[in-house]
């Protein structure tokens, strides 16, 4: 039993450390912000130089759209809704950037999701060269603003040359991140569209960064760089996406497509769609990973939020957390309530486990005698120990099972607290201004460590081995160091859980003393 108890504790630590090592990716340096748009005169000059250079054909049979010196001046079109302010360009008929009005940087500025001009978002072409990324379109507006009186509007781009034409229509709606995208093409032997490089992402963090494909219920993700071979998906492809921890862009086809692809382009992994039909319609999403928002589109966008192994537990826990937030209006208080609720189902099991450990502690002297008496006869020693368990009605695994049973719940809740955008910049109280970040003063981890020591002192020691006792005493220190850099929401949950365990242990100890006094 001593070995089993240490194994259970060691397994808990191994799960935490292993999860951090294998599944929580290291945080790379934050990406440098893209340079501000160049002045109009400089842009025009560069484009004239590019127009003068000979164009490389996209394929032998399809001419590249020409960019004449007279039409090469870039124009920007601003589209504003209550949720975002998007800047479009007539070059490639696509985004320059999109500013999210409800999400902010640590400095308090609105989050801006940039298009990367090495491969602009929503670039199209007749092959994987996406030659129309450089085509100069005409637009039907110079700016669009939605409000209470104008809840829907369309931005139309058009291009025609050399027997080829493209008509691209964006339809915006007030109160929605989702945008309808319709591409009507003529003279295309095949139609390709890509989300481009890193569009819809804000920062590289401790989670997946790069393309994702959802085929039926199967989610496939790939790193943003270093793709060794293309991956092709046929059949029921629900969407392609580009994600980071909290934000993403995605294209969900509304019309039949031939295939989705993850390709390598200049060492960047690009999510693309290929088809041959002349009319292609998509639901485009660029914005935050808000599960409640994503579910209303009914295209499976909510699967972009990956809660890991135990998502079957994580999603109900997430909705319970949201429910508690609905009337507390504080995610810290909601975490405290969810710590209470998730512990309730384990109360009977924990009581039995604590009682079992109490009984084990009481029979330790007798067990030590048996081990000493039969140290040269292991079979007889095992038989006598099992008889001792039976006589005293002790389950040798009773103290370990409660801890093991809680591991899936803890991992599921850990993922919710780590990856739910709702906790991003969510304050709790006093110095805890962001539950998704570590405690800046390490107060919560230290309190958690102290609570672990108290819990350990109250829990009966089930071993007389001095070495094992020393190892047990080191556990609070190990756990404190593990939790130093974890999100304060996770540490808050564990601290509250420890506090509840202490209260429960005090009750069990009091009950045991009362039974001895009565007996």
C-alpha positions in Angstrom: 0.0 0.0 0.0 2.9 2.4 0.8 4.2 1.8 -2.7 0.7 2.3 -4.2 0.2 5.5 -2.4 3.5 6.9 -3.6 2.7 5.7 -7.1 -0.6 7.6 -7.0 1.1 10.8 -5.9 3.9 10.3 -8.4 1.4 9.6 -11.1 -0.4 12.9 -10.4 2.9 14.8 -10.6 3.9 12.9 -13.7 0.6 13.8 -15.4 1.1 17.5 -14.6 4.7 17.6 -15.7 4.1 15.4 -18.7 1.2 17.4 -19.9 3.2 20.6 -19.6 6.2 19.0 -21.5 4.4 17.2 -24.3 1.2 19.1 -24.9 1.8 22.7 -23.7 4.3 24.0 -26.2 7.0 26.5 -25.1 6.3 30.1 -25.6 8.3 31.6 -28.5 9.2 35.2 -28.6 6.2 37.4 -29.5 6.0 38.2 -33.3 7.2 41.6 -34.3 4.4 43.8 -35.5 4.1 44.3 -39.2 5.3 47.6 -40.5 2.7 50.3 -41.0 1.4 50.8 -44.5 3.8 52.8 -46.7 2.8 56.2 -48.0 0.7 56.3 -51.1 3.4 57.8 -53.3 6.0 55.2 -52.3 3.4 52.4 -52.9 2.6 53.7 -56.3 6.3 53.9 -57.2 7.0 50.4 -56.1 4.0 49.1 -57.9 5.0 50.8 -61.1 8.4 49.1 -60.8 6.8 45.8 -60.3 4.5 46.4 -63.3 7.5 47.1 -65.5 9.2 43.8 -64.6 8.3 40.8 -66.7 5.5 38.7 -65.1 6.0 35.0 -64.4 3.1 32.9 -65.7 1.1 30.9 -63.1 0.9 28.0 -65.6 1.5 27.4 -69.2 -2.2 27.9 -70.2 -3.3 30.6 -67.8 -2.0 34.2 -68.1 -1.1 36.1 -65.0 -3.2 39.2 -64.3 -1.4 42.3 -65.6 -0.8 45.2 -63.3 -0.5 48.3 -65.5 1.3 51.3 -64.3 -1.9 53.4 -64.5 -4.0 51.0 -62.4 -1.4 49.9 -59.9 -2.2 52.5 -57.2 -3.5 50.7 -54.2 -6.7 51.8 -52.6 -7.9 50.9 -49.1 -11.6 50.4 -48.2 -12.7 50.6 -44.5 -15.6 48.4 -43.3 -16.8 49.0 -39.7 -19.3 47.2 -37.6 -20.0 47.1 -33.9 -17.5 44.2 -33.5 -14.7 45.1 -35.8 -13.1 47.6 -38.1 -11.6 45.9 -41.2 -9.3 47.5 -43.8 -9.5 46.0 -47.3 -7.3 46.5 -50.3 -8.2 46.5 -54.0 -4.9 44.6 -54.6 -6.0 41.0 -54.4 -9.5 42.0 -53.1 -8.6 41.1 -49.6 -7.9 42.2 -46.0 -5.0 44.4 -44.9 -6.0 44.0 -41.3 -9.0 43.7 -39.0 -9.3 45.5 -35.6 -11.4 43.7 -33.0 -13.2 46.2 -30.8 -13.9 44.0 -27.8 -10.4 42.5 -27.3 -7.4 44.4 -26.2 -3.6 44.0 -25.8 -2.0 44.2 -22.3 -1.3 47.8 -23.1 -5.1 48.5 -23.6 -5.0 48.8 -27.4 -7.5 46.9 -29.6 -6.3 43.5 -31.0 -5.3 43.8 -34.6 -5.2 40.7 -36.8 -3.0 41.4 -39.8 -2.8 39.9 -43.2 0.8 38.9 -44.1 1.7 40.2 -47.6 4.1 37.4 -48.4 0.9 35.4 -48.9 -2.2 37.6 -48.4 -5.4 36.2 -46.9 -8.0 34.9 -49.3 -5.6 34.9 -52.3 -7.0 33.1 -55.3 -5.6 31.6 -58.4 -5.8 28.8 -61.0 -3.1 26.8 -59.2 -1.1 26.9 -56.0 0.8 30.1 -57.1 -2.3 32.2 -56.3 -1.4 34.7 -59.0 -4.5 36.8 -58.5 -3.1 37.9 -55.1 -1.5 40.7 -57.2 -4.4 41.5 -59.4 -5.8 45.1 -59.1 -9.6 45.0 -58.6 -12.2 47.8 -58.7 -14.5 48.2 -55.7 -18.0 49.4 -55.4 -17.4 51.5 -52.3 -14.7 53.5 -50.5 -16.0 52.8 -47.0 -18.9 51.0 -45.3 -20.3 51.5 -41.8 -23.0 49.4 -40.3 -25.2 50.7 -37.4 -28.7 50.4 -36.1 -30.2 51.7 -39.3 -27.9 49.8 -41.7 -27.5 46.2 -40.4 -26.2 44.6 -43.6 -24.0 45.7 -46.5 -21.9 44.2 -49.4 -18.5 45.1 -50.7 -17.9 44.0 -54.3 -14.6 43.7 -56.0 -14.3 43.0 -59.8 -11.4 42.1 -62.1 -11.4 41.2 -65.8 -8.5 40.7 -68.2 -7.2 38.2 -70.8 -10.4 36.3 -70.9 -10.5 35.8 -67.1 -12.8 37.5 -64.7 -13.4 37.5 -60.9 -16.3 39.0 -59.0 -15.8 38.8 -55.3 -18.6 39.8 -52.9 -18.2 40.2 -49.1 -21.5 40.5 -47.1 -21.3 42.0 -43.6 -23.9 41.9 -40.8 -24.1 44.0 -37.7 -23.3 42.0 -34.6 -21.5 39.1 -36.4 -17.9 38.2 -36.9 -19.1 35.8 -39.7 -18.8 37.3 -43.3 -20.4 35.8 -46.4 -17.9 35.4 -49.2 -18.9 34.7 -52.8 -16.4 34.3 -55.6 -17.7 34.1 -59.2 -14.9 33.3 -61.7 -14.7 32.9 -65.5 -11.9 31.4 -67.6 -10.5 29.4 -64.7 -9.5 25.8 -65.4 -9.4 25.3 -61.6 -10.1 27.6 -58.6 -7.8 27.8 -55.6 -8.3 29.9 -52.5 -6.1 30.1 -49.4 -6.4 31.7 -45.9 -2.8 33.0 -46.5 0.0 33.2 -44.0 -0.9 33.6 -40.3 -4.2 35.5 -41.0 -6.5 35.5 -38.0 -3.7 34.9 -35.5 -2.4 37.4 -33.0 0.5 35.7 -31.1 2.4 32.4 -30.7 1.7 31.0 -27.3 1.7 27.7 -25.4 -0.7 26.0 -27.8 -1.1 25.1 -31.4 -0.2 27.8 -34.0 -1.0 27.2 -37.7 -3.5 25.5 -40.0 -6.4 23.3 -39.0 -8.8 21.2 -41.0 -12.1 19.7 -39.8 -13.3 16.8 -41.9 -16.6 15.5 -40.5 -15.7 15.2 -36.8 -12.0 14.7 -37.3 -9.8 17.7 -36.5 -6.3 17.8 -38.0 -3.8 20.4 -37.1 -0.4 21.3 -38.6 2.5 23.6 -37.6 2.7 27.0 -39.2 6.1 26.1 -40.7 8.2 23.0 -41.5 5.5 21.0 -43.4 7.3 18.2 -45.2 4.5 17.1 -47.6 1.1 18.3 -48.7 -2.0 16.8 -47.1 -5.2 16.4 -49.1 -8.7 16.0 -47.7 -11.7 14.9 -49.8 -15.3 14.4 -48.8 -17.1 16.2 -46.1 -14.7 19.0 -45.2 -16.5 21.4 -42.9 -13.9 24.1 -42.7 -10.2 25.1 -43.0 -8.7 27.4 -40.5 -5.6 29.2 -39.2 -5.4 29.5 -35.4 -3.5 30.6 -32.3 -4.5 30.2 -28.7 -7.4 32.7 -28.7 -8.1 33.8 -32.3 -8.5 32.3 -35.7 -9.7 32.7 -39.3 -11.7 30.1 -41.1 -13.4 29.3 -44.4 -16.5 27.0 -44.3 -17.6 26.0 -47.8 -21.3 26.6 -48.6 -21.0 25.1 -52.1 -19.4 21.8 -53.1 -15.6 21.7 -53.2 -13.3 19.1 -54.6 -10.8 19.0 -51.8 -9.1 20.9 -49.0 -5.3 21.0 -48.9 -2.5 21.9 -46.4 0.4 22.8 -48.6 4.0 24.1 -48.2 4.7 27.5 -49.7 8.1 29.0 -49.0 8.3 27.0 -45.8 4.9 28.2 -44.7 2.0 25.8 -44.1 -1.1 27.2 -46.0 -4.7 26.0 -45.7 -6.3 26.0 -49.2 -9.4 24.9 -51.0 -9.6 23.6 -54.6 -12.6 23.4 -56.8 -13.6 23.7 -60.5 -17.0 25.2 -60.3 -17.4 28.9 -61.3 -19.3 30.0 -58.3 -17.8 29.4 -54.8 -19.5 30.5 -51.6 -18.0 30.4 -48.1 -18.7 31.6 -44.6 -15.6 33.5 -43.5 -14.9 33.9 -39.8 -12.2 36.2 -38.4 -12.2 36.7 -34.7 -12.1 35.3 -31.2 -12.7 31.7 -30.1 -15.9 32.3 -28.3 -17.7 29.0 -28.1 -21.1 30.5 -27.6 -20.6 32.7 -30.7 -19.2 29.9 -32.8 -22.0 27.4 -32.2 -24.7 29.7 -33.7 -23.2 29.3 -37.2 -23.9 25.5 -37.2 -20.8 24.7 -39.3 -18.7 23.1 -36.5 -16.6 26.2 -35.8 -16.8 25.4 -32.1 -14.4 22.5 -32.7 -11.6 25.0 -33.2 -11.5 25.2 -29.4 -9.5 22.1 -28.5 -9.9 21.0 -24.8 -7.7 18.0 -25.3 -8.0 14.4 -24.1 -11.0 14.8 -21.8 -13.1 17.3 -23.9 -16.1 15.1 -23.1 -15.7 16.4 -19.5 -14.3 19.8 -20.4 -17.2 21.1 -22.4 -19.8 20.5 -19.6 -17.4 22.0 -17.1 -17.0 25.1 -19.4 -20.8 25.6 -19.6 -21.1 25.2 -15.8 -18.3 27.8 -15.5 -20.3 30.1 -17.8 -23.5 29.5 -15.8 -21.8 30.5 -12.6 -20.3 33.6 -14.2 -23.8 34.6 -15.4 -24.8 35.5 -11.8 -21.4 36.2 -10.2 -20.0 38.3 -13.0 -16.6 37.3 -11.8 -14.7 34.3 -13.2 -12.7 33.9 -10.0 -15.9 33.4 -8.0 -17.1 31.1 -10.8 -13.9 29.0 -10.4 -14.5 28.8 -6.7 -18.0 27.6 -7.2 -16.9 25.0 -9.8 -14.3 23.7 -7.4 -17.1 23.1 -4.9 -19.4 21.5 -7.5 -16.8 19.2 -9.0 -15.8 18.0 -5.5 -19.4 17.0 -4.5 -19.5 13.8 -6.6 -16.3 12.6 -5.0 -17.3 13.3 -1.4 -18.5 9.7 -0.7 -15.4 8.3 -2.4 -13.1 10.7 -0.6 -14.7 9.9 2.8 -14.1 6.2 2.2 -10.6 6.9 1.1 -9.8 9.0 4.1 -11.3 6.5 6.5 -9.3 3.8 4.8 -6.1 5.7 5.3 -7.1 6.3 8.9 -7.5 2.6 9.4 -4.2 1.9 7.6 -2.4 4.3 9.9 -3.9 2.5 12.9 -2.6 -1.0 11.8 0.8 0.2 10.8 2.5 -1.0 14.0 1.0 -4.5 13.5 2.0 -4.5 9.8 5.6 -3.5 10.8 5.7 -6.5 13.1 4.5 -8.9 10.3 7.1 -7.5 7.9 9.9 -8.0 10.5 8.7 -11.4 11.5 8.3 -12.8 8.0 11.0 -10.8 6.2 12.6 -14.0 4.9 9.3 -15.6 3.9 7.6 -13.2 1.4 4.6 -15.4 0.5 3.8 -15.8 4.2 4.2 -12.1 4.8 1.8 -11.3 2.0 -0.7 -13.8 3.3 -0.6 -12.3 6.9 -0.9 -8.7 5.6 -3.9 -9.6 3.5 -5.4 -11.3 6.5 -4.8 -8.2 8.6 -6.6 -6.1 5.9 -9.5 -8.5 6.0 -9.8 -8.6 9.7 -9.8 -4.8 10.0 -11.9 -4.3 6.9 -9.3 -2.1 5.2 -9.1 -1.6 1.4 -5.4 -1.2 0.6 -6.2 0.9 -2.5 -8.9 3.0 -0.8 -6.6 6.0 -0.2 -5.3 6.0 -3.8 -8.5 5.7 -5.8 -10.0 9.1 -4.9 -6.9 10.9 -6.1 -6.7 8.9 -9.3 -10.4 9.4 -10.0 -10.0 13.2 -9.9 -7.2 13.3 -12.4 -9.4 13.3 -15.6 -11.6 16.1 -14.0 -8.6 18.2 -13.1 -7.0 17.8 -16.6 -10.4 18.7 -18.3 -10.8 21.8 -16.1 -7.2 22.7 -16.5 -7.7 22.9 -20.3 -10.8 24.9 -19.8 -9.0 27.5 -17.6 -6.0 27.5 -19.9 -7.6 27.8 -23.3 -11.0 29.5 -22.9 -10.8 33.0 -24.2 -13.4 34.0 -21.7 -10.7 33.9 -19.0 -8.3 36.1 -21.1 -7.8 39.3 -19.1 -10.6 38.3 -16.7 -9.9 39.8 -13.3 -10.6 38.2 -9.9 -9.7 40.5 -7.0 -6.9 42.6 -5.6 -3.6 41.9 -7.5 -5.1 39.1 -9.7 -6.0 41.1 -12.8 -5.8 38.3 -15.4 -6.8 34.7 -14.5 -5.2 33.4 -17.6 -1.7 34.6 -16.5 0.5 33.5 -13.6 0.1 35.3 -10.2 2.6 38.2 -10.6 3.6 38.0 -6.9 3.3 34.2 -6.5 1.0 34.6 -3.5 -1.6 32.0 -4.7 1.0 29.3 -5.4 2.5 29.9 -1.9 -0.9 29.7 -0.3 -1.6 26.6 -2.3 1.6 25.1 -1.0 0.7 25.9 2.6 -2.7 24.4 2.2 -1.0 21.2 0.8 1.2 21.0 3.9 -1.8 21.4 6.2 -3.7 18.8 4.3 -0.8 16.4 4.6 -0.4 17.0 8.3 -4.1 16.2 8.8 -3.9 13.0 6.7 -2.9 9.9 8.6 0.6 8.7 7.6 0.3 5.2 6.2 4.0 4.3 6.2 6.6 4.0 8.9 9.5 4.1 6.4 11.6 7.2 7.1 12.6 7.6 3.4 9.0 7.4 2.3 8.0 9.9 4.9 10.6 12.4 3.7 9.4 12.0 0.1 5.8 12.7 1.3 7.0 15.9 3.0 8.7 17.1 -0.2 5.4 16.9 -2.2 4.1 20.4 -1.1 7.4 21.9 -2.2 7.2 20.1 -5.6 3.6 21.1 -6.2 4.4 24.7 -5.3 7.1 25.0 -7.9 4.9 23.3 -10.5 2.2 25.9 -9.9 4.4 29.0 -9.8 4.0 29.7 -13.6 0.5 28.2 -14.1 -2.4 30.5 -14.8 -3.7 32.0 -11.6 -7.2 30.5 -12.4 -5.8 27.0 -12.3 -3.9 27.8 -9.0 -7.1 29.3 -7.5 -9.0 26.1 -8.3 -6.4 23.9 -6.8 -6.1 26.0 -3.6 -9.9 26.0 -3.1 -9.9 22.2 -3.7 -7.2 21.8 -1.1 -9.2 23.9 1.4 -12.3 21.7 0.8 -10.1 18.6 1.3 -8.8 20.0 4.6 -12.4 20.6 5.9 -13.4 17.1 4.8 -10.4 15.6 6.5 -11.2 17.5 9.7 -14.7 16.1 9.6 -13.4 12.5 9.1 -10.9 12.9 11.9 -13.5 14.3 14.3 -15.8 11.4 13.3 -13.1 8.9 14.0 -12.4 10.4 17.5 -16.1 10.4 18.3 -16.3 6.7 17.4 -13.3 5.9 19.6 -14.8 7.9 22.5 -18.2 6.1 22.1 -16.7 2.7 21.8 
